[in-house]
């Protein structure tokens, strides 16, 4: 190569990076990722694989200091086996092709289930501690994350996030009719206008005028006369 050119890379696969045990985990309460080391059970908000000097700078008018302190401490993970073997100790040189029914595969599934249960327990404990701290703040405002919290779930067909009120009941005949009628009038106000009385009870309490009574009697006589002459 020329003096101003970099030497060529060797024609071989890059060396494997050692597993440092760090993995990102999403924290829904703070809407941010924290990092958990499965070897040391340490948790932190800063990405351990990004040097401090390479961290992105703060936007103009803002300060980058105190970001992790404002989020508080990340959830502490429950104690797990620091010497966890990858895939339950599976070794291609010894076991050959991976068999999901073998002992090492079953052990790996059991270890993953235990680790998932430990994460859920740690998150539940951290959420309970955060809620207790927000209630103990007095009238000063409570937990700031609660003001931006939302309840919902992922659609099992599309995988998209949707609000909690979007459920199968929203697509029932009654719900669809109510939404259509609300475009023209207030359905709830119309339903409560009779104070919970039935139509029969509502009509029984209504007083008819003399003119309405006379018209009703005349109509009744005409109907009786029509029935009497029907055989002719």
PENOR-V438431 format. One record per residue. N is the residue number from 0. SS is DSSP state (h for helix, s for strand, l for the rest). PHI is phi as a letter, one per 20 degrees, with the letter a starting at -180 (NA if undefined). OMEGA is omega as a letter, one per 40 degrees, with the letter a starting at -180 (999 if undefined). Layout:
BEGIN
n = [N & N]
ss = [SS & SS]
phi = [PHI & PHI]
omega = [OMEGA & OMEGA]
END
This chain:
BEGIN
n = [0 & 1 & 2 & 3 & 4 & 5 & 6 & 7 & 8 & 9 & 10 & 11 & 12 & 13 & 14 & 15 & 16 & 17 & 18 & 19 & 20 & 21 & 22 & 23 & 24 & 25 & 26 & 27 & 28 & 29 & 30 & 31 & 32 & 33 & 34 & 35 & 36 & 37 & 38 & 39 & 40 & 41 & 42 & 43 & 44 & 45 & 46 & 47 & 48 & 49 & 50 & 51 & 52 & 53 & 54 & 55 & 56 & 57 & 58 & 59 & 60 & 61 & 62 & 63 & 64 & 65 & 66 & 67 & 68 & 69 & 70 & 71 & 72 & 73 & 74 & 75 & 76 & 77 & 78 & 79 & 80 & 81 & 82 & 83 & 84 & 85 & 86 & 87 & 88 & 89 & 90 & 91 & 92 & 93 & 94 & 95 & 96 & 97 & 98 & 99 & 100 & 101 & 102 & 103 & 104 & 105 & 106 & 107 & 108 & 109 & 110 & 111 & 112 & 113 & 114 & 115 & 116 & 117 & 118 & 119 & 120 & 121 & 122 & 123 & 124 & 125 & 126 & 127 & 128 & 129 & 130 & 131 & 132 & 133 & 134 & 135 & 136 & 137 & 138 & 139 & 140 & 141 & 142 & 143 & 144 & 145 & 146 & 147 & 148 & 149 & 150 & 151 & 152 & 153 & 154 & 155 & 156 & 157 & 158 & 159 & 160 & 161 & 162 & 163 & 164 & 165 & 166 & 167 & 168 & 169 & 170 & 171 & 172 & 173 & 174 & 175 & 176 & 177 & 178 & 179 & 180 & 181 & 182 & 183 & 184 & 185 & 186 & 187 & 188 & 189 & 190 & 191 & 192 & 193 & 194 & 195 & 196 & 197 & 198 & 199 & 200 & 201 & 202 & 203 & 204 & 205 & 206 & 207 & 208 & 209 & 210 & 211 & 212 & 213 & 214 & 215 & 216 & 217 & 218 & 219 & 220 & 221 & 222 & 223 & 224 & 225 & 226 & 227 & 228 & 229 & 230 & 231]
ss = [l & l & l & l & l & l & l & l & l & l & l & l & l & l & l & l & l & l & l & l & l & s & s & s & s & s & s & l & l & l & l & s & s & s & s & s & s & l & l & l & l & l & s & s & l & l & l & l & l & l & l & h & h & h & l & l & l & l & l & l & l & l & l & l & l & l & h & h & h & h & h & l & l & l & l & l & l & l & l & l & l & l & l & l & l & h & h & h & h & l & l & h & h & h & h & l & l & l & l & l & l & l & h & h & h & h & h & h & h & h & h & h & h & h & h & h & h & h & h & h & h & h & h & h & h & h & h & h & h & h & h & h & h & h & h & l & l & h & h & h & l & l & l & h & h & h & h & h & l & l & l & s & s & s & l & l & l & l & l & l & s & s & s & l & l & l & l & h & h & h & h & l & h & h & h & h & h & h & h & h & h & l & l & l & l & l & h & h & h & h & h & l & l & l & l & l & l & l & h & h & h & h & h & h & l & l & l & l & l & h & h & h & h & h & h & h & h & h & h & h & h & h & h & h & h & h & h & h & l & l & l & l]
phi = [NA & f & f & e & d & f & f & f & f & f & e & b & f & f & f & f & f & f & f & e & n & e & b & e & c & f & d & f & f & e & l & b & e & c & d & c & d & f & e & d & m & e & c & b & e & f & f & f & e & d & f & f & f & e & f & f & f & f & f & g & n & c & c & e & f & n & f & f & f & f & f & n & f & f & g & f & e & f & f & c & f & f & d & f & e & f & l & m & n & f & c & g & f & e & e & m & f & f & d & f & e & f & f & f & f & f & f & f & f & f & f & f & f & f & f & f & f & f & f & f & f & f & f & f & f & f & f & f & f & f & f & f & f & f & f & f & f & m & e & f & p & m & f & f & f & f & f & d & f & b & d & a & b & e & f & f & e & e & m & e & f & b & f & f & f & e & c & g & f & f & d & f & f & f & f & f & f & f & f & f & f & f & f & d & b & e & f & f & f & f & f & e & f & e & l & m & e & f & f & f & f & f & f & f & e & e & e & e & e & f & f & f & f & f & f & f & f & f & f & f & f & f & f & f & f & f & f & f & e & f & f & f]
omega = [i & a & a & i & i & i & a & i & i & a & i & a & i & a & i & i & i & i & a & i & a & i & i & i & a & i & a & a & a & i & a & i & i & a & a & i & a & i & a & a & i & i & i & a & a & i & a & a & i & i & a & a & a & a & a & a & a & i & i & i & i & a & a & a & i & a & a & i & i & i & a & a & i & a & i & a & i & a & i & a & a & a & a & a & i & i & i & a & i & i & a & a & a & a & a & i & a & a & a & i & a & a & a & i & i & i & i & i & i & i & i & i & i & a & i & i & i & i & i & i & i & i & i & i & i & i & i & i & i & i & i & i & i & i & a & a & a & a & a & i & i & a & a & a & a & a & a & a & i & i & a & a & i & i & a & i & a & a & a & i & i & a & a & a & i & a & a & i & i & a & i & a & a & a & i & i & a & i & i & a & i & i & a & i & a & a & a & i & i & a & a & a & a & i & i & i & i & a & i & i & i & i & i & a & a & i & i & i & i & i & i & i & i & i & i & i & i & i & i & i & i & i & i & i & i & i & a & a & a & a & a & 999]
END
